[in-house]
Amino acid sequence: MHVYFEDWTTPGSLEALTERGVPHGYRLIKVFASARNPREVLARQSLMTKIAAGGTFTPDEVYDYGDHGVYTGTEVEQVLAGYDLTNGGNHVARSLFRFSNQWGLYQAIRLARESTRWQPEGILDDIQGLGKASKDPTHEKDLHLDVFSPEALQKLQTIIHYVNPRLLLEPAVGVEWRSTQTVPGKLI
């Protein structure tokens, strides 16, 4: 899967975070994943993309969250199965989870949330849109990570120089492109 980035920073989005008492680093970067490479499809070679596997989690994958527990790939796969996504939605969710863990974003997001009332409860709760996608598969292509805490933005800066707009997809372009993508059905 191809992981790509969009800058959703607006005064309104930052104001909403501030009103909810959620610390932020004055940026809101959304991380999406697609089976198709946006650099090729959109003819935008300057876009930054990363690769993250979307296949089934395996028992030998281990995700250690310190005080929050240690999870095997099998356990994460069981939690994901509870969302009853299509094959395509599962691939997107797995790739976002792996990407986030590989680069330390997941840990930075969790650390930032520990000091607020806005804490995720489950292992996959940082993937935005899972609940909506489980009710309506057309939303699976919109699954994403929100990166806005100072700690998470600092980690993201090691992956992508997100202040360079050429490396990011504009939200309007991303929304339009995702609207043209089909959602693969469930495997039988």
C-alpha positions in Angstrom: 0.0 0.0 0.0 1.1 3.6 -0.7 0.9 5.9 2.3 0.6 9.6 1.4 0.0 12.8 3.3 -2.4 15.8 3.1 -2.2 19.1 4.9 -5.6 19.8 6.5 -4.4 22.8 8.6 -7.0 25.5 8.7 -7.7 28.1 11.4 -11.0 26.3 12.0 -9.4 22.9 12.5 -6.9 24.3 15.0 -9.5 26.3 16.8 -11.6 23.1 17.2 -8.7 21.3 18.8 -8.0 24.2 21.1 -11.6 24.4 22.2 -11.6 20.7 23.0 -8.4 21.2 25.1 -6.4 19.0 22.8 -2.7 20.1 22.5 -1.6 20.6 18.9 1.5 21.8 17.1 -0.4 24.2 14.8 -0.6 21.7 12.0 -3.0 19.0 11.0 -1.6 16.4 8.7 -3.8 13.5 7.6 -2.1 10.2 6.5 -4.0 8.0 4.0 -3.2 4.8 2.3 -4.1 3.5 -1.2 -3.4 0.4 -3.3 -2.7 2.8 -6.2 0.3 5.1 -6.1 -0.9 8.8 -6.0 2.3 9.9 -7.5 1.6 8.0 -10.7 -2.2 8.3 -10.8 -2.2 12.1 -10.2 1.1 12.7 -12.2 2.6 14.3 -9.1 6.1 13.0 -8.8 7.0 15.4 -6.0 4.5 13.8 -3.6 6.1 12.0 -0.7 4.9 8.4 -0.4 5.9 5.5 1.8 5.2 1.8 1.4 3.4 -0.1 4.2 2.2 -3.7 4.0 -1.5 -4.2 4.0 -1.5 -8.0 4.2 -2.9 -10.0 7.2 -1.1 -9.5 10.5 1.1 -12.5 11.4 1.7 -14.1 14.9 5.3 -13.0 14.8 4.5 -9.3 14.6 4.7 -7.8 18.1 3.6 -4.3 19.0 4.8 -3.2 22.5 3.1 -0.2 24.1 4.6 -0.4 27.5 2.0 0.2 30.1 -0.7 -0.2 27.5 0.3 -3.8 26.8 2.0 -6.0 24.2 0.0 -7.1 21.2 0.8 -9.8 18.7 -0.2 -9.5 15.1 -2.8 -12.2 15.7 -4.4 -10.1 18.4 -4.4 -7.0 16.3 -6.0 -9.0 13.4 -8.7 -10.2 15.8 -9.5 -6.6 16.8 -9.6 -5.5 13.1 -11.9 -8.4 12.3 -14.5 -6.9 14.7 -14.9 -4.0 12.3 -16.1 -6.3 9.6 -14.4 -4.3 6.8 -14.0 -5.4 3.2 -10.7 -6.8 2.0 -9.7 -3.3 0.7 -10.6 -1.7 4.0 -8.6 -4.2 6.0 -5.6 -3.5 3.8 -5.9 0.2 4.3 -6.3 -0.2 8.1 -3.3 -2.6 8.3 -1.0 -0.4 6.3 -1.9 2.7 8.4 -1.3 0.8 11.6 2.0 -0.7 10.4 3.2 2.7 9.0 2.3 4.4 12.3 4.1 1.8 14.4 7.2 1.6 12.1 7.9 5.3 12.4 6.9 5.8 16.0 3.9 7.9 15.3 1.5 5.6 17.1 3.6 5.9 20.3 3.9 9.7 20.0 0.1 10.0 19.5 -0.5 7.8 22.6 2.0 9.7 24.7 0.4 13.0 23.8 -3.1 11.8 24.6 -2.2 10.3 28.0 -2.2 13.8 29.5 -5.7 14.7 28.1 -9.2 13.4 28.5 -9.2 12.5 24.8 -7.6 9.1 24.9 -8.2 6.2 22.6 -9.5 3.0 24.2 -8.5 0.3 21.7 -5.4 -0.6 19.8 -6.8 0.7 16.5 -8.6 3.8 17.8 -6.0 6.1 16.2 -7.2 5.1 12.8 -9.9 7.7 12.0 -13.1 6.5 10.4 -13.2 2.8 11.4 -16.6 3.0 13.0 -18.1 4.8 10.0 -16.4 2.4 7.5 -17.7 -0.6 9.4 -21.3 0.6 8.8 -20.7 1.7 5.2 -17.8 0.3 3.1 -17.8 3.3 0.8 -16.0 5.1 3.6 -13.1 2.6 3.8 -11.0 4.6 1.4 -11.2 7.6 3.8 -9.6 5.8 6.7 -6.7 7.9 7.9 -4.4 9.0 10.8 -4.6 12.5 12.2 -1.2 13.9 13.1 -1.4 17.2 15.1 0.2 16.8 18.6 3.6 18.4 18.9 5.2 15.0 19.7 3.6 13.3 16.6 4.4 16.2 14.3 8.0 16.0 15.5 8.1 12.3 14.6 6.4 13.0 11.3 9.1 15.6 10.5 11.6 12.8 10.5 9.5 11.1 7.7 8.4 14.0 5.6 9.3 17.7 5.5 5.6 18.5 5.8 6.1 22.3 5.6 7.0 21.8 1.9 3.6 21.8 0.2 5.0 20.1 -2.9 5.4 16.9 -0.8 1.7 16.8 0.3 -1.5 16.4 -1.6 -4.0 19.2 -1.3 -7.2 18.1 0.6 -9.5 19.0 -2.3 -7.5 16.9 -4.7 -7.3 14.0 -2.2 -11.0 14.0 -1.5 -11.8 14.1 -5.3 -9.3 11.3 -6.0 -10.7 9.1 -3.2 -14.2 9.6 -4.5 -13.2 7.9 -7.7 -11.7 4.9 -6.1 -13.7 1.7 -5.8 -14.0 -0.3 -2.6 -13.1 -4.0 -3.1 -15.7 -6.4 -1.8 -15.4 -8.9 1.0 -13.4 -12.1 0.4 -15.6 -15.2 0.5 
